[in-house]
Structure formats: structure tokens, C-alpha cells
Amino acid sequence: MSKAPATFLFGKAGSFIRTKILKLSENRQQIVHYFSPSWIPANNLKLISSDDRIEEISILNNISTNIVVDHEKNDGNNGKKEYTIFFPGDIQLRLNDFMKYLQVDYPFESSFDDDENGRVMEVYYEHVLDILYRKYPETSGLVIIQPNTLDLSSFIYEYENFYVKGNANAVLFEILDNLFPNEGFGRNVGENQQHVQLNLVAFSKGCVALNSILSETANCANCLAKNVNHLNESEDYLHWDEKPNKLVLPCYKITLKKEGQRNLNREEMERCVGLLKYNVKSINFVDCHRFITSEKLLTSICKLLDERIHEDAFKFKIHQTPLINEDNQFRKHIKYESDLFIKTLKKIYSSGEKNSPCPFLSYQYYYDELEGKVDSFLLHFKVLTDFEQ
């Protein structure tokens, strides 16, 4: 039985959410939800309810209508602009999409209630934007990249646009360029590397898209180091999930897709590398279930982070809950991969010339006192509210 319709309003970010449908090609599209503080009137006292403000953008035909709002008004933080990209997990959607696809406004039974409005608020994209706005109050823009394949019978989603070889960073750049066209993400132009910052936050299933971006960046860096001018000319391209541990069930494995692949040229590869070197300020893995464990890929990523010229310290944070300790076939791989990820990063910095602790790695475990007392699935969503950025 579904719950009674919600009578609450979302906060500022959730109330002013906007949605765009980006047409990436003839047969691929990407839905994004986003917010800019510049949309909130200075005298706004009464928040509006969430509605279906959807704009459709065709990248393929270079058609854009009203895609640039004054995102640059928020120039606090010592003149720096900060944007946050969120990769959501399974089950999460906009409130109106729950109504559209399921004819209910809430996907769970009452056993998943929390204390606010009788529901787990973190399932709503609108509420996630409110959470992110509180964590990043100086933001110039917040973006949620929706998985492009939604199985609403099981609530299992896939980021298939990011599984295509050479496509992960390209999709991210197409989103950033259309929402914030003046920022030059990934390009070392003028003072860009000092004044445009990017926080990447992946929750649960969202890690697979972020892993694809990071591993593709590592492969681009390897190509450039070997003076290879096109990505497909590389003889040792390494997919992050090429050889998963046997604990990883087939439903969690990510296959690199070749159909529709992009053969990135040198300039495009340099931009992929530049995004990590010049713009990315922090990466947060929030109760994620897959991790890059290839020492070769992680070594390349660490090398790029060492070359950063940004004056602010980079943060690579892992946030986990009791979900990782569940002793069932669907969870056993999580602790194994996260432990190996951490161990590999420490190994890279403790051996050779570095001989030091990994300078940017941070780990935090939440709800130790609630383990075994509160449903781990509920805590899995609750950490979105409680994680420390």
C-alpha cells in the first residue's frame, strides 16, 4: 500500500529543481537534474512546490534553448566557483517521476519509515539537492546525473552511457558545457585551474559511472605519456572492471561496451586529464558497492593528483555504513574491494620514491553503534544526510 501524498515542501534547492533531457546521439539521451542559487529571488520567503520543469536539449543538432541562466552570480568562496556533481544510486528518482512511472509518490512500504514525513526522504532527487546545498553552501551549481536505464520493476538502474569506451568523460563534458558553458572545465585557460572547482559525489550504484570516468582518465594519461594520439590506438587500454574478483556477482559486473565508442583524439584526452588536474576538488564515495582495484589504473590516477597545481588540498573520501558487513552473496564483495582499493593506494605511496602515507585519502565508518539494531538498508540512505564532505 502506498503512502498518502506528501504534504511537505522541499527546501530551496529541491523546490527550484530543473530537468534537462540531453540528446547525445540518435539513440542515446541523458537526463540531468540541476539547481543554481541564482534562481532564488532575494526576497523569496515562500518556497514553491516541485513541478515538471523539463527542457529538452539536442546536442546532436546543436540546438539549445534557454540553457544558460546566470550561474555565475554566486562568486563567493574567495572568488572561486564551485560545482557539485552527484551520481545517484538505485531506487532514487524525482517525486513526480515516482508518480509518473509508478502512480505512487513513495516506493517503500512502511517498514522503511524514518521520522520525517514518515518516509526515507533521501530517495527523492529534490531532497538530495537540499542535502547537497547544505553541504556545499558556496556552490554555483548542483547537478544530478540520472542513470539512463531504469528498471522500475526492480528499481535496478544502469549508467550505460558511461559504459561505452571513450564515452564517460565525453558525456560529463557535454553536461557541464551545456549547463555551465563559460567555465571551460578541463582546459588550462587563464586562471581556470585556480577558480573553477568540482566536487564529485557518488552514492551506491553511482560509483560505476565515477569509476568509468576515473579509469578512462587514467587510460588517457597513459596514452599521452606514450605519445599515442588516439585512445583506440592504445594497445594496453584497461577497463576498471576487466577482471573482477569472484565475489562480484554477474549482476554487479560492468562490461565495457564497444558499440558507439569514441576514439578520443589528443586534445580530447588532454581535456579528460585536465579535469582531474585543474578542476576536481574532491571525490566522495558514499556507501558505494564497487571500487577500482587495478594497481596500474590507480597509479596513473595518483600521478595525476600529484601533478595538481591547485592551491586547495584534494580530498578522496570513502564513507561506509554497516551495509558492507552484511554476510550475504550480494554484499561480500564490497568490503573486499574497498579494502583492496585503500590498500593499493597506501601501497603506491609507501613504496618507491614516495615512501609516505597517501596524502589525500580519508575513510569514515558511520553508525557503528546502530549496527545490528537498525536496518542496514535504512542506514544506507541515511548516510547521504550524515556524510561529512
Residue pairs with C-beta under 8 A, 6 or more apart in sequence:
1 109
2 104
2 105
2 106
3 104
3 105
3 106
3 110
3 118
3 119
5 105
6 95
6 105
6 106
6 117
6 119
7 117
8 117
9 15
9 47
9 48
9 49
10 17
10 47
10 49
10 50
10 124
10 126
10 127
10 129
10 130
11 47
11 127
11 130
11 133
12 37
12 40
12 44
12 47
12 130
12 133
13 35
13 126
13 129
13 130
13 132
13 133
13 142
14 35
14 50
14 124
14 125
14 126
14 127
14 128
14 129
14 130
15 47
15 48
15 49
15 50
15 126
16 35
16 39
16 40
16 48
17 33
17 34
17 35
17 50
17 53
17 94
17 125
17 126
17 129
18 33
18 34
18 35
18 53
18 54
18 55
19 31
19 32
19 33
19 34
19 52
19 53
19 54
19 55
19 94
20 31
20 32
20 34
20 54
20 55
20 56
20 57
20 67
20 178
20 179
21 29
21 30
21 31
21 54
21 55
21 56
21 57
22 29
22 30
22 31
22 32
22 57
22 59
22 174
22 175
22 178
23 29
23 56
23 57
23 58
23 59
23 60
23 61
24 30
24 59
24 60
24 161
24 171
24 174
25 60
25 260
26 60
28 148
28 161
28 260
29 148
30 145
30 146
30 148
30 161
30 171
30 174
30 175
31 146
31 148
32 143
32 144
32 145
32 146
32 175
32 179
33 94
33 125
33 129
33 143
33 144
33 146
34 141
34 142
34 143
34 144
34 179
35 129
35 133
35 141
35 142
36 69
36 70
36 71
36 74
36 140
36 141
36 142
37 73
37 74
37 133
37 139
37 140
38 69
38 70
38 71
38 72
38 73
38 74
38 140
39 69
50 94
50 95
50 96
50 126
51 96
52 96
55 65
55 66
55 67
57 63
57 64
57 65
57 67
57 178
58 64
59 174
59 178
64 178
67 178
67 179
67 181
68 181
68 182
71 140
71 141
71 179
71 180
72 81
72 140
72 182
73 140
74 81
74 138
74 139
74 140
75 81
75 140
76 138
77 138
79 195
80 194
80 195
80 196
80 197
81 140
81 183
81 195
81 196
81 197
82 136
82 138
82 139
82 140
82 197
82 198
82 199
82 281
83 139
83 140
83 141
83 142
83 143
83 176
83 180
83 183
83 196
83 197
83 198
83 199
84 132
84 136
84 139
84 141
84 142
84 143
84 198
84 199
84 200
84 201
85 143
85 145
85 172
85 198
85 199
85 200
85 201
86 128
86 132
86 142
86 143
86 144
86 145
86 201
86 202
86 203
86 206
87 145
87 159
87 200
87 201
87 202
87 203
87 206
87 207
87 209
87 210
88 125
88 128
88 144
88 145
88 146
88 147
88 203
88 204
88 205
88 206
89 157
89 203
89 204
89 205
89 206
90 155
90 156
90 157
90 204
90 205
91 107
91 123
91 155
92 122
92 123
92 124
92 125
92 128
92 203
93 101
93 107
93 123
93 124
93 125
93 146
93 150
94 124
94 125
94 126
95 105
95 124
95 125
95 126
98 104
98 105
98 106
98 107
99 105
101 150
101 152
102 152
106 119
106 123
107 123
107 155
108 119
108 120
108 123
110 118
111 375
112 119
112 120
112 375
112 377
112 378
113 119
113 120
114 120
114 121
114 378
114 382
120 378
120 381
120 382
121 127
121 385
122 128
122 131
122 381
122 382
122 384
122 385
123 381
125 144
125 146
128 144
128 384
129 142
129 144
131 384
131 385
132 139
132 142
132 201
133 139
133 142
135 389
136 142
136 199
136 389
140 180
141 179
141 180
143 175
143 176
143 179
145 159
145 172
145 175
145 209
147 157
147 158
147 159
147 205
147 209
148 158
148 159
148 160
148 161
149 157
149 158
149 159
149 160
150 157
151 157
151 158
156 251
157 205
159 205
159 206
159 208
159 209
159 212
160 257
161 167
161 171
162 168
162 171
162 208
162 209
162 212
162 213
163 208
163 212
163 254
163 255
163 256
163 257
164 256
164 257
164 258
164 259
164 260
164 261
164 262
165 231
165 232
165 237
165 239
165 256
165 257
165 258
165 261
165 262
166 216
166 231
166 232
166 261
166 262
166 263
166 264
167 260
167 261
167 262
168 209
168 212
168 213
168 216
169 213
169 216
169 217
169 220
169 264
169 268
169 271
169 272
169 275
170 262
170 264
170 268
172 213
172 275
173 185
173 186
173 271
173 275
176 183
176 185
177 185
183 192
183 196
184 192
184 196
185 196
185 198
185 275
185 279
186 271
186 272
186 273
186 274
186 275
186 278
186 279
187 271
187 274
187 278
188 274
188 277
188 278
192 278
192 279
193 277
193 278
193 279
193 309
193 310
194 310
194 311
196 278
196 279
197 279
197 280
197 281
197 310
197 312
198 275
198 279
198 280
198 281
199 280
199 281
199 282
199 283
199 284
199 389
200 210
200 213
200 280
200 282
200 283
200 284
201 283
201 284
201 286
201 389
202 209
202 210
202 283
202 284
202 285
202 286
202 288
203 286
203 287
203 288
203 384
204 286
204 287
204 288
204 289
204 380
205 289
206 288
207 285
207 288
207 289
207 290
207 291
208 254
208 290
210 283
210 285
211 240
211 241
211 254
211 290
211 291
211 292
212 240
212 254
214 240
214 276
214 283
214 292
214 297
214 301
215 238
215 239
215 240
215 292
215 294
215 297
216 272
217 272
217 273
217 275
217 276
217 301
217 304
218 238
218 296
218 297
218 298
218 300
218 301
218 304
219 231
219 234
219 237
219 238
219 297
219 300
220 231
220 264
220 269
220 270
220 272
220 273
221 269
221 273
221 300
221 303
221 304
222 234
222 236
222 300
223 229
223 230
223 231
223 233
223 234
223 269
224 266
224 269
224 270
224 273
226 234
228 234
229 265
229 266
230 263
230 264
230 265
230 266
231 237
231 262
231 263
231 264
231 269
232 261
232 263
238 294
238 296
238 297
239 256
240 254
240 292
240 294
240 297
241 253
241 254
241 255
241 256
241 290
242 256
242 294
244 252
244 253
244 333
245 293
245 333
245 336
245 337
247 332
247 333
247 336
248 290
248 333
248 337
249 329
249 330
249 333
252 289
252 290
252 330
252 333
254 290
262 268
264 272
273 304
276 301
276 304
276 305
276 308
277 304
277 307
277 308
277 309
278 308
278 309
278 310
280 314
281 310
281 312
281 314
281 315
282 314
282 315
282 316
282 317
282 389
283 315
283 316
283 317
284 315
284 317
284 319
284 387
284 389
285 291
285 317
285 318
285 319
286 319
286 383
286 384
286 387
287 319
287 320
287 321
287 323
287 324
287 380
287 383
288 318
288 338
289 331
289 333
289 334
290 333
290 334
290 337
291 337
291 338
291 340
291 341
292 298
292 301
292 341
293 337
293 340
293 341
293 344
295 344
295 347
295 348
298 341
298 344
298 345
298 348
299 348
302 345
302 348
302 349
302 358
305 314
305 316
305 360
308 314
313 359
313 360
314 360
315 360
315 362
316 345
316 360
316 361
316 362
317 362
317 363
317 364
317 388
317 389
318 338
318 341
318 342
318 361
318 362
318 363
318 364
319 364
319 366
319 383
319 387
319 388
320 338
320 363
320 364
320 365
320 366
321 365
321 366
321 367
321 376
321 379
321 380
321 382
321 383
322 367
322 368
322 370
322 371
322 372
322 376
322 379
323 331
323 334
323 376
323 377
323 379
323 380
324 331
324 334
324 335
324 338
325 331
325 335
325 371
326 376
342 361
342 363
345 358
345 361
346 357
346 358
346 361
348 354
348 358
349 355
349 356
349 357
349 358
349 359
350 356
350 357
364 387
364 388
366 379
366 383
366 386
366 387
367 374
367 379
367 382
367 383
370 379
